[in-house]
Amino acid sequence: MSVATVSALAYYPVKGLAGIPVEQAEVGPTGLLDDRNFMLVEPDGTFLSQRKLPAMATLRAELAGDRLRLSAADAPDLEVPIRYDGKRRDVSLFGKWFGLGVVQEPAVDEWFSARLCTSAALVRVTPEHERPGWGAHRGLTGFGDAHALMVTSLASLDGLNARILEHGGAAIPMNRFRPNLVISGWPEPHTEDQVLRMTAGTVEIGYSARGIRCAVPTVDQATGTKSGPEPTRTLATYRREPAYGGGVSFGIKAAVLTPGTLHVGDEITVHEWIPEGADPAPATRT
């Protein structure tokens, strides 16, 4: 097998907003530093995502020291101090009320509400935030759906796009899947499905579960508009996952077993493989 390396890295400061590509990243127990530490919520505390508001893809949040800088094509930039603690509110993901978020500056809520044409408030994880994931390796996560890392490979995307093109569709970019870590060098698509433990740079990563995809990959990340039915239509022809309720998968969700530093170009070393056809995650789902 050819040498696999880290092809790309990205983090998402605010859950659901544009990704920030980086050449290197510090990785802690909950993933890339500052990944999904912020989240937009409705007035009742329910999280907002591109599933409901695809235009979120066009909004950008970047960290500048202890300040958060927001930008959009149709509005002046806004920069505000980050509130690491203070007033808190209940927040929920997928119908589960799991904890609290730290309320941020009112000006931020006004900025997001104007851009998204709906009431939206920004919260940050609390200093004591500790939320476990699930799967073969549970790990911890911030405001991610349930895991620290989304890992994909270029071979998997190439295989998917070949099938899309065969049926007269247009190839899609990797950003549709919003990965944290993209791997190059594996000759076979979906090799990541069979990696139980691997090291990249000084970071040890453990497989948690298959990456079951919602409607977000049908959103054009450049325009913030739905452009489906691809890739879901094509994935449904060969990536159905009966053990996960029949959803379609692309990439894997993973836990950070040993924190460290990642760089684009770092070699991937697989320490333990999952036997072909096996998946240790569904039976341990909570």
C-alpha positions as CSV (number, residue, x, y, z in Angstrom):
1,M,0.0,0.0,0.0
2,S,1.3,3.5,-0.9
3,V,2.2,5.9,1.8
4,A,-0.8,7.9,3.2
5,T,-0.4,11.5,4.3
6,V,-2.4,14.4,5.6
7,S,-3.7,16.2,2.5
8,A,-5.8,18.9,4.2
9,L,-6.9,20.2,7.6
10,A,-9.8,22.4,8.5
11,Y,-11.6,23.6,11.6
12,Y,-15.0,25.2,12.0
13,P,-15.0,27.8,14.8
14,V,-18.8,28.1,14.8
15,K,-20.8,25.0,14.1
16,G,-22.4,25.1,10.7
17,L,-20.4,28.1,9.4
18,A,-17.6,28.1,6.7
19,G,-14.5,26.0,7.4
20,I,-11.1,27.5,8.0
21,P,-8.3,25.6,6.2
22,V,-5.0,25.4,8.0
23,E,-1.6,24.0,7.3
24,Q,-1.0,22.9,10.9
25,A,-3.2,22.5,14.0
26,E,-3.0,21.8,17.6
27,V,-5.3,18.9,18.5
28,G,-6.8,18.4,21.9
29,P,-9.3,15.8,23.3
30,T,-12.2,17.5,21.5
31,G,-10.5,17.8,18.1
32,L,-8.6,20.6,16.3
33,L,-8.1,23.6,18.5
34,D,-11.2,25.9,18.5
35,D,-13.2,23.5,16.4
36,R,-16.9,23.9,17.0
37,N,-16.5,25.7,20.3
38,F,-19.3,28.1,19.2
39,M,-22.8,27.3,18.1
40,L,-25.8,29.3,16.9
41,V,-29.1,28.5,18.6
42,E,-32.8,29.4,18.2
43,P,-34.6,31.3,21.0
44,D,-35.4,28.0,22.8
45,G,-31.8,26.9,22.7
46,T,-32.1,24.4,19.8
47,F,-29.0,24.4,17.6
48,L,-29.1,25.9,14.1
49,S,-27.3,24.2,11.2
50,Q,-27.2,24.1,7.4
51,R,-29.8,21.4,7.5
52,K,-32.3,24.2,8.1
53,L,-30.3,27.3,7.1
54,P,-27.9,26.5,4.2
55,A,-26.9,30.1,4.0
56,M,-24.8,29.5,7.1
57,A,-22.2,28.1,4.8
58,T,-21.4,31.6,3.5
59,L,-20.8,33.2,6.9
60,R,-17.2,33.1,8.2
61,A,-15.9,33.3,11.8
62,E,-12.3,33.6,12.6
63,L,-10.4,33.8,15.9
64,A,-8.1,36.8,16.5
65,G,-6.6,36.2,19.9
66,D,-9.4,36.7,22.4
67,R,-11.7,38.2,19.8
68,L,-14.1,36.7,17.2
69,R,-14.2,38.3,13.8
70,L,-17.3,37.7,11.6
71,S,-17.6,38.3,7.9
72,A,-20.1,38.0,5.1
73,A,-20.3,39.2,1.5
74,D,-23.3,41.5,2.2
75,A,-22.2,43.1,5.5
76,P,-19.4,44.9,7.2
77,D,-17.1,42.7,9.3
78,L,-17.8,42.6,13.0
79,E,-15.2,41.9,15.7
80,V,-16.1,41.4,19.3
81,P,-14.5,40.0,22.5
82,I,-15.1,36.4,23.3
83,R,-16.9,35.6,26.5
84,Y,-15.4,32.5,28.0
85,D,-17.7,32.5,31.0
86,G,-20.6,34.5,32.3
87,K,-24.3,34.3,31.6
88,R,-25.4,30.8,30.4
89,R,-28.3,29.2,28.7
90,D,-29.5,25.6,28.1
91,V,-28.7,24.3,24.6
92,S,-29.8,21.2,22.7
93,L,-28.6,19.0,19.8
94,F,-30.9,16.7,18.0
95,G,-33.6,17.0,20.6
96,K,-31.3,16.2,23.5
97,W,-30.7,18.9,26.2
98,F,-27.2,18.1,27.1
99,G,-25.7,21.2,28.8
100,L,-25.1,24.9,28.9
101,G,-23.6,27.5,26.5
102,V,-22.0,30.8,27.5
103,V,-24.0,33.7,26.0
104,Q,-21.9,36.0,23.8
105,E,-22.2,39.7,22.9
106,P,-25.7,41.0,21.9
107,A,-24.2,42.6,18.8
108,V,-23.2,39.2,17.5
109,D,-26.8,37.9,17.8
110,E,-28.0,40.9,15.9
111,W,-25.4,40.4,13.1
112,F,-26.3,36.7,12.7
113,S,-30.0,37.3,12.9
114,A,-29.8,39.9,10.1
115,R,-27.7,37.7,7.9
116,L,-29.9,34.6,8.4
117,C,-33.3,36.3,8.5
118,T,-34.2,34.5,11.7
119,S,-33.6,34.9,15.4
120,A,-30.1,33.4,16.2
121,A,-27.9,33.6,19.3
122,L,-24.3,32.7,19.6
123,V,-23.1,30.5,22.5
124,R,-19.7,29.1,23.5
125,V,-18.8,25.9,25.4
126,T,-18.4,26.5,29.1
127,P,-15.0,26.2,30.8
128,E,-16.1,22.9,32.4
129,H,-17.7,21.5,29.2
130,E,-17.1,17.7,28.9
131,R,-19.3,15.9,26.4
132,P,-18.6,12.2,25.5
133,G,-19.1,10.8,22.1
134,W,-20.0,7.2,21.2
135,G,-18.8,4.3,19.2
136,A,-15.7,2.1,19.1
137,H,-13.8,4.9,20.7
138,R,-16.0,7.4,22.4
139,G,-13.7,10.4,23.0
140,L,-14.9,13.9,23.7
141,T,-16.4,16.7,21.6
142,G,-17.3,20.3,21.8
143,F,-20.5,21.3,19.9
144,G,-19.7,18.8,17.1
145,D,-22.6,16.5,16.2
146,A,-21.1,13.7,18.4
147,H,-17.4,13.2,17.7
148,A,-14.1,15.1,17.7
149,L,-13.0,14.5,14.1
150,M,-14.5,13.9,10.7
151,V,-11.9,12.0,8.6
152,T,-12.2,11.5,4.8
153,S,-9.9,10.5,2.0
154,L,-9.2,11.7,-1.5
155,A,-9.7,8.1,-2.8
156,S,-13.2,8.0,-1.4
157,L,-14.1,11.3,-3.1
158,D,-12.6,10.2,-6.4
159,G,-14.6,7.0,-6.3
160,L,-17.8,8.9,-5.5
161,N,-17.2,11.5,-8.3
162,A,-16.5,8.8,-10.8
163,R,-19.9,7.3,-10.1
164,I,-21.6,10.7,-10.2
165,L,-20.0,11.5,-13.6
166,E,-21.1,8.1,-15.0
167,H,-24.7,9.2,-14.3
168,G,-24.3,12.6,-16.0
169,G,-23.9,14.6,-12.8
170,A,-21.2,17.1,-11.8
171,A,-18.3,16.3,-9.6
172,I,-18.5,17.7,-6.1
173,P,-15.6,19.2,-3.9
174,M,-14.5,17.7,-0.6
175,N,-15.8,20.7,1.4
176,R,-19.4,19.3,0.9
177,F,-18.5,16.8,3.6
178,R,-16.9,19.4,6.0
179,P,-14.0,17.2,7.1
180,N,-11.4,18.1,9.7
181,L,-8.7,15.7,8.2
182,V,-8.4,14.6,4.6
183,I,-6.0,11.7,3.8
184,S,-4.2,11.2,0.5
185,G,-2.3,8.1,-0.7
186,W,-4.7,5.3,-0.1
187,P,-5.4,3.6,-3.5
188,E,-8.8,2.2,-2.5
189,P,-11.9,4.3,-1.7
190,H,-13.2,4.1,1.9
191,T,-10.0,2.7,3.3
192,E,-10.7,4.9,6.3
193,D,-13.6,2.7,7.2
194,Q,-11.2,-0.1,8.2
195,V,-8.8,2.0,10.4
196,L,-9.3,1.3,14.1
197,R,-6.3,3.2,15.3
198,M,-3.8,5.4,13.4
199,T,-1.3,8.2,14.1
200,A,-0.9,11.4,12.1
201,G,1.9,13.7,13.3
202,T,1.9,13.3,17.0
203,V,-1.9,12.7,17.2
204,E,-3.3,9.2,17.8
205,I,-6.8,8.8,16.4
206,G,-9.3,6.1,17.1
207,Y,-12.3,5.1,14.9
208,S,-15.6,5.9,16.4
209,A,-18.2,5.2,13.7
210,R,-19.1,5.5,10.1
211,G,-19.9,9.1,9.0
212,I,-23.6,8.9,8.3
213,R,-24.5,11.9,6.1
214,C,-27.5,14.2,6.5
215,A,-28.7,16.7,3.9
216,V,-25.7,19.1,4.4
217,P,-23.5,17.5,1.6
218,T,-26.2,18.7,-0.9
219,V,-25.4,22.3,0.1
220,D,-23.0,24.2,-2.2
221,Q,-20.6,25.6,0.4
222,A,-19.6,28.5,-1.8
223,T,-23.1,29.8,-2.4
224,G,-25.0,28.5,0.6
225,T,-27.8,27.0,-1.5
226,K,-29.0,23.5,-1.9
227,S,-27.9,21.9,-5.1
228,G,-29.0,18.3,-4.5
229,P,-29.7,15.5,-5.1
230,E,-26.0,14.8,-5.3
231,P,-24.1,13.4,-3.6
232,T,-26.8,11.7,-1.6
233,R,-28.5,10.1,-4.6
234,T,-25.3,8.4,-5.7
235,L,-24.2,7.4,-2.2
236,A,-27.5,5.7,-1.8
237,T,-26.6,3.3,-4.6
238,Y,-23.6,1.8,-2.8
239,R,-23.1,3.3,0.7
240,R,-26.3,2.3,2.6
241,E,-25.6,1.3,6.2
242,P,-28.2,-1.1,7.6
243,A,-26.5,-1.0,11.0
244,Y,-27.1,2.7,11.2
245,G,-30.7,2.7,10.3
246,G,-30.1,2.6,6.5
247,G,-28.4,6.0,6.2
248,V,-25.7,6.6,3.7
249,S,-22.1,7.1,4.8
250,F,-19.0,8.9,3.7
251,G,-15.9,9.2,5.8
252,I,-15.6,8.3,9.5
253,K,-16.2,9.9,12.8
254,A,-13.1,9.6,15.1
255,A,-11.9,10.3,18.6
256,V,-8.6,11.8,19.7
257,L,-6.8,9.2,21.8
258,T,-3.5,11.2,22.2
259,P,-3.5,14.9,21.6
260,G,-0.7,16.6,19.7
261,T,0.1,18.5,16.5
262,L,-0.9,17.9,12.9
263,H,0.6,19.3,9.8
264,V,-0.4,18.9,6.1
265,G,2.1,16.4,4.7
266,D,2.4,14.3,7.9
267,E,2.5,10.6,7.3
268,I,-0.4,8.4,8.4
269,T,0.6,5.2,10.3
270,V,-2.1,2.6,10.9
271,H,-1.6,0.7,14.1
272,E,-4.7,-1.5,14.0
273,W,-7.2,-2.4,11.3
274,I,-10.8,-3.4,11.5
275,P,-11.5,-6.8,9.9
276,E,-13.0,-6.4,6.5
277,G,-16.8,-6.3,6.7
278,A,-16.8,-5.6,10.4
279,D,-17.8,-2.5,12.3
280,P,-17.4,-2.2,16.0
281,A,-19.4,0.9,16.4
282,P,-23.2,0.3,16.2
283,A,-23.4,-2.2,19.1
284,T,-21.8,0.4,21.4
285,R,-24.0,3.4,20.3
286,T,-25.6,5.4,23.2
